[in-house]
């Protein structure tokens, strides 16, 4: 046996297991509450008051409505229960500037000041008359009403009969009573479309405008339609605001106030590396490692890539120019030495070592270009090892020159055992042996833990430093330490023989060059360790160019001056004459 109900709306009738053959022509009250909560969400009203009847039905409605509101993040600021005879003098202490809504298929937007005037004026004797009184006082409200058909009983009967037939077909075709149908919801109830009416008063005249529609579980999937242009708001064209807290703008996030509902919160800026790109963000989003928040912290921007760029850095232009100029000057001096290769001052102290030293200085100047531009794994491997080897060859050449000066004067005594060391092989052996040790250190370094390109995203905000990671710090400082050891030995030995009587004694010039070399690299180490990014590279480039310039200036410029401007001093007779004196 089946039952047809025209107006029963008790939610328990939706239980198909308890009532499998009950067909009702109206939706239960869940639909009204769902519609109200969706309307609140549509206008972003999250802080509302509820007026309801003070009975069991009102309590049930309150539970259902708050459930739907809670799912959409809407909080209840207060509730007012109406009875047939209720005095509302105390509402001043209950109601502040909230938007107030009413259950039983009605929802209201009101101004609290007008509500106080009406509710404190006396006793409400009828619940429905209270609705009308409130509607006039609140100036406008929204009503959800059932979509009506032609106003004749035959049309209405045929409409509901079609629904009933469809329902019966569904029940007969499937043993599952919960199966939804084309015209029925998940509980097997007929779907009832609603109209949303904007009711408002202008000069005590009542106006009603249809602003939208609401169809639960609509076939098209579109539930709520609102035409905002048809809505009349009081004293303003803007949508009224009903919130416990102001909206958190992008760049900040919500922080719940302790002891308050979830709708009451403070807005705090996102952390240093985070952003929020929506309003009322619950959490901030962390930017990726290669991005950085903008000033408003509402979007991530690509970090600035930092390295010594040929296009954007003046330093690259300066270093390149100085390096090229140093190579040209060294090449010019090399040409002078080739042109005057048979003169005594060029032949003194082994001219081949001078050539080797000049080539090493040229290569040292050229190694600067490995430090410029965007680093890569290849340039990172080459930059440290090449300049280390080139400088080791240069310093070894100076060491060999100093040793030859010392051996030459030691062998001047008759029967001196140092004479056997006055061979061509000694200086080349010194250069080869001392340079080979540096080469072995670099080979071990490249084999075990070679340098590589590294991205430093943490040192500076908003920057990605593209740098070379040395790989093995032990190998890196071993290379520098060995180079410093060679320079220190050369300096000490040159200082010891600097006063030997000879017009072409290079020891004093080697002493100055090694003093400058050691000073540059000793001061470079703390400056290198205290900087980051391209400035750290700039310190190393400066040390390379300064030490190369020191070697070139201290060792070769005095000889060039004599060759070009003091040719009378570049004769063997003058040399022998001064020795005899």
URLINPE-V814698 format. One record per residue. N is the residue number from 1. RES is the residue in three letters. SS is DSSP state (alpha for helix, beta for strand, coil for the rest). OMEGA is omega in whole degrees, -180 to 180 (none if undefined). NEAR is the number of other ideal C-beta (glycine too) atoms within 8 Angstrom. Layout:
<<N | RES | SS | OMEGA | NEAR> <N | RES | SS | OMEGA | NEAR>>
//
This chain:
<<1 | UNK | coil | 179 | 3> <2 | UNK | coil | -180 | 6> <3 | UNK | beta | 177 | 8> <4 | UNK | beta | -180 | 8> <5 | UNK | beta | -178 | 11> <6 | UNK | coil | -173 | 7> <7 | UNK | coil | -178 | 7> <8 | UNK | coil | -178 | 8> <9 | UNK | coil | -180 | 10> <10 | UNK | coil | -178 | 6> <11 | UNK | alpha | -178 | 10> <12 | UNK | alpha | 179 | 7> <13 | UNK | alpha | 178 | 12> <14 | UNK | alpha | 179 | 9> <15 | UNK | coil | -176 | 7> <16 | UNK | coil | 177 | 10> <17 | UNK | coil | 179 | 5> <18 | UNK | coil | -177 | 6> <19 | UNK | coil | -176 | 9> <20 | UNK | coil | -173 | 8> <21 | UNK | coil | 178 | 8> <22 | UNK | beta | 176 | 9> <23 | UNK | beta | 178 | 11> <24 | UNK | beta | -173 | 13> <25 | UNK | coil | 178 | 10> <26 | UNK | coil | 175 | 11> <27 | UNK | coil | 173 | 13> <28 | UNK | coil | -172 | 11> <29 | UNK | alpha | 175 | 11> <30 | UNK | alpha | -176 | 10> <31 | UNK | alpha | -180 | 11> <32 | UNK | alpha | -177 | 12> <33 | UNK | alpha | 177 | 14> <34 | UNK | alpha | 179 | 10> <35 | UNK | alpha | 180 | 13> <36 | UNK | alpha | -179 | 14> <37 | UNK | alpha | 177 | 14> <38 | UNK | alpha | 178 | 12> <39 | UNK | alpha | 177 | 13> <40 | UNK | alpha | 179 | 15> <41 | UNK | alpha | -179 | 11> <42 | UNK | alpha | -179 | 8> <43 | UNK | coil | 178 | 9> <44 | UNK | coil | 174 | 8> <45 | UNK | coil | -174 | 14> <46 | UNK | coil | -176 | 12> <47 | UNK | beta | -167 | 13> <48 | UNK | beta | 171 | 16> <49 | UNK | beta | -177 | 13> <50 | UNK | beta | 173 | 15> <51 | UNK | beta | -177 | 13> <52 | UNK | beta | 178 | 15> <53 | UNK | beta | -176 | 12> <54 | UNK | coil | 178 | 8> <55 | UNK | coil | -177 | 6> <56 | UNK | alpha | 179 | 5> <57 | UNK | alpha | 179 | 7> <58 | UNK | alpha | 178 | 12> <59 | UNK | alpha | 178 | 9> <60 | UNK | alpha | 178 | 10> <61 | UNK | alpha | -180 | 14> <62 | UNK | alpha | 180 | 12> <63 | UNK | alpha | -178 | 8> <64 | UNK | alpha | -178 | 12> <65 | UNK | alpha | -180 | 13> <66 | UNK | alpha | 177 | 10> <67 | UNK | alpha | 180 | 9> <68 | UNK | alpha | 180 | 12> <69 | UNK | alpha | -179 | 13> <70 | UNK | alpha | 179 | 8> <71 | UNK | alpha | -180 | 7> <72 | UNK | coil | 177 | 10> <73 | UNK | coil | -180 | 9> <74 | UNK | coil | -177 | 14> <75 | UNK | beta | 178 | 13> <76 | UNK | beta | 179 | 11> <77 | UNK | beta | 180 | 9> <78 | UNK | beta | 174 | 9> <79 | UNK | beta | 176 | 9> <80 | UNK | beta | -179 | 13> <81 | UNK | beta | -179 | 10> <82 | UNK | beta | 171 | 11> <83 | UNK | coil | 179 | 7> <84 | UNK | coil | 178 | 7> <85 | UNK | coil | -179 | 7> <86 | UNK | beta | 178 | 10> <87 | UNK | beta | -170 | 6> <88 | UNK | coil | -180 | 9> <89 | UNK | alpha | -174 | 6> <90 | UNK | alpha | -174 | 6> <91 | UNK | alpha | 178 | 12> <92 | UNK | alpha | -179 | 8> <93 | UNK | alpha | -177 | 4> <94 | UNK | coil | -169 | 7> <95 | UNK | coil | 172 | 13> <96 | UNK | coil | -178 | 5> <97 | UNK | coil | 178 | 4> <98 | UNK | coil | 166 | 12> <99 | UNK | beta | -172 | 11> <100 | UNK | beta | -178 | 16> <101 | UNK | beta | -177 | 13> <102 | UNK | beta | 178 | 12> <103 | UNK | coil | -176 | 16> <104 | UNK | coil | 173 | 8> <105 | UNK | coil | 179 | 7> <106 | UNK | beta | 173 | 11> <107 | UNK | beta | -173 | 12> <108 | UNK | beta | 165 | 13> <109 | UNK | beta | -174 | 13> <110 | UNK | coil | 171 | 13> <111 | UNK | coil | -171 | 9> <112 | UNK | alpha | -179 | 11> <113 | UNK | alpha | 178 | 6> <114 | UNK | alpha | -180 | 11> <115 | UNK | alpha | 179 | 15> <116 | UNK | alpha | -178 | 11> <117 | UNK | alpha | -177 | 9> <118 | UNK | alpha | -174 | 10> <119 | UNK | alpha | -179 | 10> <120 | UNK | coil | -176 | 9> <121 | UNK | coil | -179 | 5> <122 | UNK | coil | -174 | 4> <123 | UNK | beta | 174 | 6> <124 | UNK | beta | -174 | 14> <125 | UNK | coil | -179 | 6> <126 | UNK | coil | -179 | 7> <127 | UNK | alpha | -179 | 9> <128 | UNK | alpha | 175 | 6> <129 | UNK | alpha | 176 | 9> <130 | UNK | alpha | 178 | 10> <131 | UNK | alpha | -180 | 10> <132 | UNK | alpha | 179 | 8> <133 | UNK | alpha | 179 | 10> <134 | UNK | alpha | -179 | 15> <135 | UNK | alpha | 179 | 11> <136 | UNK | alpha | -178 | 9> <137 | UNK | alpha | -176 | 11> <138 | UNK | alpha | 172 | 14> <139 | UNK | coil | 178 | 10> <140 | UNK | beta | 177 | 11> <141 | UNK | beta | 176 | 14> <142 | UNK | beta | 178 | 13> <143 | UNK | beta | 171 | 10> <144 | UNK | beta | -180 | 14> <145 | UNK | beta | -179 | 9> <146 | UNK | beta | 177 | 8> <147 | UNK | coil | -174 | 9> <148 | UNK | coil | 176 | 5> <149 | UNK | coil | 179 | 7> <150 | UNK | coil | -175 | 5> <151 | UNK | coil | 170 | 4> <152 | UNK | coil | -171 | 6> <153 | UNK | alpha | -178 | 5> <154 | UNK | alpha | -180 | 6> <155 | UNK | alpha | 179 | 9> <156 | UNK | alpha | -179 | 10> <157 | UNK | alpha | -179 | 8> <158 | UNK | alpha | 179 | 8> <159 | UNK | alpha | -179 | 9> <160 | UNK | alpha | 178 | 10> <161 | UNK | alpha | 177 | 8> <162 | UNK | alpha | 177 | 8> <163 | UNK | alpha | -178 | 11> <164 | UNK | alpha | 179 | 10> <165 | UNK | alpha | 179 | 8> <166 | UNK | alpha | 179 | 13> <167 | UNK | alpha | -180 | 14> <168 | UNK | alpha | 178 | 8> <169 | UNK | alpha | 179 | 8> <170 | UNK | alpha | -179 | 12> <171 | UNK | alpha | -178 | 11> <172 | UNK | alpha | -175 | 6> <173 | UNK | alpha | -177 | 5> <174 | UNK | coil | 176 | 7> <175 | UNK | coil | -180 | 3> <176 | UNK | coil | -177 | 5> <177 | UNK | coil | -178 | 9> <178 | UNK | coil | -177 | 8> <179 | UNK | coil | 179 | 8> <180 | UNK | coil | -179 | 8> <181 | UNK | beta | -175 | 9> <182 | UNK | coil | -178 | 5> <183 | UNK | coil | -175 | 8> <184 | UNK | beta | 178 | 13> <185 | UNK | coil | -176 | 10> <186 | UNK | coil | 177 | 6> <187 | UNK | coil | -179 | 8> <188 | UNK | coil | -179 | 14> <189 | UNK | coil | 179 | 10> <190 | UNK | beta | -180 | 13> <191 | UNK | coil | -177 | 12> <192 | UNK | coil | 176 | 10> <193 | UNK | coil | 180 | 10> <194 | UNK | beta | 171 | 13> <195 | UNK | beta | 175 | 12> <196 | UNK | beta | -176 | 14> <197 | UNK | beta | 173 | 12> <198 | UNK | beta | 179 | 14> <199 | UNK | beta | -180 | 11> <200 | UNK | beta | -179 | 12> <201 | UNK | beta | 171 | 11> <202 | UNK | beta | -176 | 6> <203 | UNK | coil | 176 | 4> <204 | UNK | coil | 176 | 4> <205 | UNK | beta | -177 | 6> <206 | UNK | beta | 177 | 6> <207 | UNK | beta | 176 | 9> <208 | UNK | beta | -179 | 7> <209 | UNK | beta | 176 | 10> <210 | UNK | beta | -176 | 10> <211 | UNK | beta | -179 | 12> <212 | UNK | beta | 178 | 10> <213 | UNK | beta | -178 | 10> <214 | UNK | beta | 179 | 14> <215 | UNK | coil | -180 | 9> <216 | UNK | coil | 179 | 12> <217 | UNK | coil | -179 | 8> <218 | UNK | coil | -177 | 10> <219 | UNK | coil | -179 | 4> <220 | UNK | coil | -177 | 4> <221 | UNK | coil | -179 | 5> <222 | UNK | coil | -171 | 6> <223 | UNK | coil | -171 | 9> <224 | UNK | beta | 177 | 10> <225 | UNK | beta | -180 | 7> <226 | UNK | beta | 173 | 10> <227 | UNK | coil | -173 | 8> <228 | UNK | alpha | -179 | 7> <229 | UNK | alpha | -179 | 4> <230 | UNK | alpha | -178 | 9> <231 | UNK | coil | 177 | 10> <232 | UNK | coil | 177 | 10> <233 | UNK | coil | -176 | 10> <234 | UNK | coil | 173 | 8> <235 | UNK | coil | -178 | 3> <236 | UNK | coil | 175 | 6> <237 | UNK | coil | -180 | 3> <238 | UNK | coil | 176 | 5> <239 | UNK | coil | 179 | 7> <240 | UNK | coil | -179 | 10> <241 | UNK | coil | 176 | 6> <242 | UNK | coil | -176 | 11> <243 | UNK | coil | 174 | 11> <244 | UNK | coil | -179 | 11> <245 | UNK | coil | 174 | 10> <246 | UNK | coil | 179 | 5> <247 | UNK | coil | 175 | 7> <248 | UNK | coil | -179 | 12> <249 | UNK | coil | 175 | 8> <250 | UNK | coil | -175 | 12> <251 | UNK | coil | 179 | 10> <252 | UNK | beta | 179 | 12> <253 | UNK | beta | -178 | 12> <254 | UNK | beta | 173 | 11> <255 | UNK | beta | -174 | 8> <256 | UNK | beta | 176 | 8> <257 | UNK | coil | -178 | 8> <258 | UNK | coil | 178 | 4> <259 | UNK | coil | -180 | 3> <260 | UNK | coil | 175 | 8> <261 | UNK | coil | -176 | 7> <262 | UNK | coil | -180 | 7> <263 | UNK | coil | 179 | 12> <264 | UNK | coil | -174 | 11> <265 | UNK | beta | 173 | 13> <266 | UNK | beta | 178 | 7> <267 | UNK | beta | 179 | 11> <268 | UNK | beta | -179 | 6> <269 | UNK | beta | 176 | 6> <270 | UNK | coil | 179 | 11> <271 | UNK | coil | -169 | 6> <272 | UNK | coil | -175 | 5> <273 | UNK | coil | -175 | 7> <274 | UNK | beta | 178 | 12> <275 | UNK | beta | 166 | 15> <276 | UNK | coil | -175 | 16> <277 | UNK | coil | 177 | 8> <278 | UNK | coil | 177 | 6> <279 | UNK | coil | 179 | 7> <280 | UNK | coil | 179 | 7> <281 | UNK | coil | 177 | 13> <282 | UNK | coil | -179 | 5> <283 | UNK | coil | 175 | 6> <284 | UNK | coil | -179 | 11> <285 | UNK | beta | 179 | 8> <286 | UNK | beta | 178 | 6> <287 | UNK | coil | 176 | 11> <288 | UNK | coil | -173 | 6> <289 | UNK | coil | -179 | 6> <290 | UNK | coil | 176 | 8> <291 | UNK | beta | -180 | 10> <292 | UNK | beta | -180 | 12> <293 | UNK | beta | 172 | 15> <294 | UNK | coil | -175 | 10> <295 | UNK | coil | 180 | 4> <296 | UNK | coil | -179 | 7> <297 | UNK | coil | 177 | 14> <298 | UNK | coil | 172 | 11> <299 | UNK | coil | -180 | 8> <300 | UNK | beta | 178 | 9> <301 | UNK | beta | 176 | 9> <302 | UNK | beta | 177 | 6> <303 | UNK | coil | 177 | 11> <304 | UNK | beta | 177 | 7> <305 | UNK | beta | -177 | 8> <306 | UNK | beta | 170 | 10> <307 | UNK | coil | -179 | 13> <308 | UNK | coil | -175 | 12> <309 | UNK | coil | 176 | 9> <310 | UNK | coil | -174 | 8> <311 | UNK | coil | -169 | 4> <312 | UNK | coil | -175 | 3> <313 | UNK | coil | 175 | 10> <314 | UNK | alpha | -179 | 5> <315 | UNK | alpha | -179 | 9> <316 | UNK | alpha | 179 | 12> <317 | UNK | alpha | -179 | 9> <318 | UNK | alpha | -179 | 8> <319 | UNK | alpha | 179 | 15> <320 | UNK | alpha | -179 | 12> <321 | UNK | alpha | -180 | 8> <322 | UNK | alpha | -180 | 10> <323 | UNK | alpha | 179 | 13> <324 | UNK | alpha | 179 | 9> <325 | UNK | alpha | 178 | 8> <326 | UNK | alpha | 177 | 14> <327 | UNK | alpha | 180 | 11> <328 | UNK | alpha | 179 | 8> <329 | UNK | alpha | 179 | 9> <330 | UNK | alpha | 177 | 13> <331 | UNK | alpha | 178 | 9> <332 | UNK | alpha | 178 | 8> <333 | UNK | alpha | 177 | 13> <334 | UNK | alpha | 178 | 12> <335 | UNK | alpha | 178 | 8> <336 | UNK | alpha | -178 | 11> <337 | UNK | alpha | 177 | 15> <338 | UNK | alpha | -178 | 7> <339 | UNK | alpha | -179 | 6> <340 | UNK | coil | -174 | 11> <341 | UNK | coil | -178 | 9> <342 | UNK | coil | 179 | 5> <343 | UNK | coil | -176 | 9> <344 | UNK | alpha | -175 | 10> <345 | UNK | alpha | 177 | 12> <346 | UNK | alpha | -178 | 13> <347 | UNK | alpha | -179 | 8> <348 | UNK | coil | 177 | 8> <349 | UNK | coil | 171 | 10> <350 | UNK | coil | -177 | 9> <351 | UNK | alpha | 178 | 11> <352 | UNK | alpha | 175 | 6> <353 | UNK | alpha | 177 | 13> <354 | UNK | alpha | 177 | 13> <355 | UNK | alpha | 180 | 10> <356 | UNK | alpha | 179 | 11> <357 | UNK | alpha | 180 | 13> <358 | UNK | alpha | 177 | 13> <359 | UNK | alpha | 179 | 9> <360 | UNK | alpha | 179 | 13> <361 | UNK | alpha | 177 | 14> <362 | UNK | alpha | 180 | 12> <363 | UNK | alpha | 177 | 10> <364 | UNK | alpha | 176 | 14> <365 | UNK | alpha | -179 | 15> <366 | UNK | alpha | 180 | 9> <367 | UNK | alpha | 178 | 13> <368 | UNK | alpha | -177 | 14> <369 | UNK | alpha | 175 | 9> <370 | UNK | alpha | -180 | 10> <371 | UNK | coil | -178 | 12> <372 | UNK | coil | -179 | 11> <373 | UNK | coil | -178 | 10> <374 | UNK | coil | -180 | 7> <375 | UNK | coil | 173 | 10> <376 | UNK | coil | -179 | 7> <377 | UNK | alpha | -178 | 8> <378 | UNK | alpha | -179 | 6> <379 | UNK | alpha | 178 | 11> <380 | UNK | alpha | 179 | 15> <381 | UNK | alpha | -175 | 12> <382 | UNK | alpha | -168 | 9> <383 | UNK | alpha | -176 | 13> <384 | UNK | alpha | -176 | 13> <385 | UNK | alpha | -177 | 12> <386 | UNK | alpha | -178 | 11> <387 | UNK | alpha | 177 | 12> <388 | UNK | alpha | 179 | 14> <389 | UNK | alpha | -179 | 12> <390 | UNK | alpha | 180 | 12> <391 | UNK | alpha | 178 | 13> <392 | UNK | alpha | 176 | 16> <393 | UNK | alpha | -179 | 12> <394 | UNK | alpha | -179 | 13> <395 | UNK | alpha | 177 | 15> <396 | UNK | alpha | 178 | 13> <397 | UNK | alpha | 177 | 14> <398 | UNK | alpha | 178 | 16> <399 | UNK | alpha | 178 | 14> <400 | UNK | alpha | 177 | 15> <401 | UNK | alpha | -178 | 14> <402 | UNK | alpha | 178 | 15> <403 | UNK | alpha | -180 | 12> <404 | UNK | alpha | 176 | 12> <405 | UNK | alpha | -179 | 15> <406 | UNK | alpha | -179 | 11> <407 | UNK | alpha | -178 | 12> <408 | UNK | alpha | -179 | 9> <409 | UNK | alpha | 175 | 10> <410 | UNK | alpha | -176 | 9> <411 | UNK | coil | -179 | 11> <412 | UNK | coil | 179 | 6> <413 | UNK | coil | 179 | 6> <414 | UNK | coil | 178 | 3> <415 | UNK | coil | -179 | 4> <416 | UNK | coil | 178 | 9> <417 | UNK | alpha | -179 | 5> <418 | UNK | alpha | -177 | 9> <419 | UNK | alpha | -178 | 7> <420 | UNK | alpha | 178 | 6> <421 | UNK | alpha | 179 | 8> <422 | UNK | coil | 179 | 9> <423 | UNK | coil | -179 | 6> <424 | UNK | alpha | -174 | 5> <425 | UNK | alpha | -174 | 6> <426 | UNK | alpha | -178 | 13> <427 | UNK | alpha | 180 | 13> <428 | UNK | alpha | 177 | 9> <429 | UNK | alpha | 178 | 8> <430 | UNK | alpha | -179 | 12> <431 | UNK | alpha | -177 | 14> <432 | UNK | alpha | -178 | 8> <433 | UNK | alpha | -177 | 8> <434 | UNK | alpha | 180 | 13> <435 | UNK | alpha | -178 | 12> <436 | UNK | alpha | 179 | 8> <437 | UNK | alpha | 178 | 10> <438 | UNK | alpha | 178 | 14> <439 | UNK | alpha | 179 | 10> <440 | UNK | alpha | 178 | 8> <441 | UNK | alpha | -179 | 13> <442 | UNK | alpha | 178 | 13> <443 | UNK | alpha | 177 | 8> <444 | UNK | alpha | 180 | 9> <445 | UNK | alpha | -179 | 16> <446 | UNK | alpha | -179 | 9> <447 | UNK | alpha | -174 | 6> <448 | UNK | alpha | -176 | 8> <449 | UNK | coil | -175 | 6> <450 | UNK | coil | 174 | 10> <451 | UNK | coil | -180 | 12> <452 | UNK | beta | 178 | 10> <453 | UNK | beta | -178 | 11> <454 | UNK | beta | 178 | 8> <455 | UNK | beta | 178 | 10> <456 | UNK | beta | -179 | 11> <457 | UNK | coil | -172 | 8> <458 | UNK | coil | -171 | 3> <459 | UNK | coil | -176 | 7> <460 | UNK | coil | 177 | 8> <461 | UNK | coil | 175 | 5> <462 | UNK | coil | -179 | 7> <463 | UNK | beta | 168 | 12> <464 | UNK | beta | -179 | 11> <465 | UNK | beta | 175 | 14> <466 | UNK | beta | -172 | 12> <467 | UNK | beta | 176 | 13> <468 | UNK | beta | 172 | 12> <469 | UNK | beta | -173 | 9> <470 | UNK | coil | -180 | 9> <471 | UNK | coil | 178 | 10> <472 | UNK | coil | 178 | 9> <473 | UNK | alpha | -180 | 6> <474 | UNK | alpha | 179 | 6> <475 | UNK | alpha | -179 | 15> <476 | UNK | alpha | -179 | 13> <477 | UNK | alpha | 173 | 8> <478 | UNK | alpha | 178 | 10> <479 | UNK | alpha | 179 | 15> <480 | UNK | alpha | -179 | 11> <481 | UNK | alpha | 179 | 8> <482 | UNK | alpha | 177 | 12> <483 | UNK | alpha | 177 | 14> <484 | UNK | alpha | 178 | 11> <485 | UNK | alpha | 177 | 8> <486 | UNK | alpha | -180 | 13> <487 | UNK | alpha | -179 | 13> <488 | UNK | alpha | 178 | 10> <489 | UNK | alpha | 179 | 9> <490 | UNK | alpha | -179 | 14> <491 | UNK | alpha | -178 | 13> <492 | UNK | alpha | -179 | 8> <493 | UNK | alpha | 179 | 12> <494 | UNK | alpha | 178 | 15> <495 | UNK | alpha | -178 | 9> <496 | UNK | alpha | -175 | 7> <497 | UNK | coil | -174 | 13> <498 | UNK | coil | -175 | 10> <499 | UNK | coil | 179 | 5> <500 | UNK | coil | -175 | 9> <501 | UNK | coil | 177 | 5> <502 | UNK | coil | 180 | 8> <503 | UNK | coil | -176 | 8> <504 | UNK | coil | 178 | 9> <505 | UNK | coil | -178 | 11> <506 | UNK | coil | -172 | 12> <507 | UNK | alpha | -179 | 13> <508 | UNK | alpha | 177 | 10> <509 | UNK | alpha | 176 | 10> <510 | UNK | alpha | 178 | 15> <511 | UNK | alpha | 180 | 12> <512 | UNK | alpha | -179 | 9> <513 | UNK | alpha | 179 | 14> <514 | UNK | alpha | 176 | 15> <515 | UNK | alpha | 177 | 9> <516 | UNK | alpha | -179 | 12> <517 | UNK | alpha | -179 | 14> <518 | UNK | alpha | 180 | 12> <519 | UNK | alpha | -179 | 8> <520 | UNK | alpha | -174 | 12> <521 | UNK | alpha | 176 | 14> <522 | UNK | alpha | 178 | 8> <523 | UNK | alpha | -179 | 8> <524 | UNK | alpha | -173 | 12> <525 | UNK | alpha | 178 | 9> <526 | UNK | alpha | 178 | 7> <527 | UNK | alpha | 179 | 9> <528 | UNK | alpha | -177 | 11> <529 | UNK | alpha | -175 | 6> <530 | UNK | coil | -180 | 5> <531 | UNK | coil | 180 | 9> <532 | UNK | coil | 172 | 8> <533 | UNK | coil | -174 | 14> <534 | UNK | alpha | 179 | 11> <535 | UNK | alpha | 174 | 8> <536 | UNK | alpha | 177 | 11> <537 | UNK | alpha | 180 | 12> <538 | UNK | alpha | 178 | 11> <539 | UNK | alpha | -179 | 12> <540 | UNK | alpha | 178 | 11> <541 | UNK | alpha | 179 | 12> <542 | UNK | alpha | 179 | 9> <543 | UNK | alpha | 180 | 12> <544 | UNK | alpha | -177 | 15> <545 | UNK | alpha | -179 | 14> <546 | UNK | alpha | -179 | 10> <547 | UNK | alpha | 177 | 14> <548 | UNK | alpha | 178 | 12> <549 | UNK | alpha | 178 | 9> <550 | UNK | alpha | 178 | 12> <551 | UNK | alpha | -179 | 14> <552 | UNK | alpha | -176 | 14> <553 | UNK | alpha | -175 | 9> <554 | UNK | alpha | -175 | 12> <555 | UNK | alpha | -168 | 14> <556 | UNK | alpha | -178 | 11> <557 | UNK | alpha | 176 | 10> <558 | UNK | alpha | 179 | 9> <559 | UNK | alpha | 178 | 11> <560 | UNK | alpha | 179 | 10> <561 | UNK | alpha | 179 | 9> <562 | UNK | alpha | -178 | 12> <563 | UNK | alpha | -173 | 13> <564 | UNK | alpha | -171 | 8> <565 | UNK | alpha | -180 | 5> <566 | UNK | coil | -175 | 9> <567 | UNK | alpha | 180 | 9> <568 | UNK | alpha | 178 | 6> <569 | UNK | alpha | -177 | 9> <570 | UNK | coil | 178 | 12> <571 | UNK | coil | -176 | 9> <572 | UNK | alpha | 180 | 6> <573 | UNK | alpha | 178 | 6> <574 | UNK | alpha | -180 | 11> <575 | UNK | alpha | -179 | 11> <576 | UNK | alpha | 179 | 8> <577 | UNK | alpha | -180 | 8> <578 | UNK | alpha | 178 | 8> <579 | UNK | alpha | -178 | 9> <580 | UNK | alpha | 178 | 5> <581 | UNK | coil | none | 4>>
//
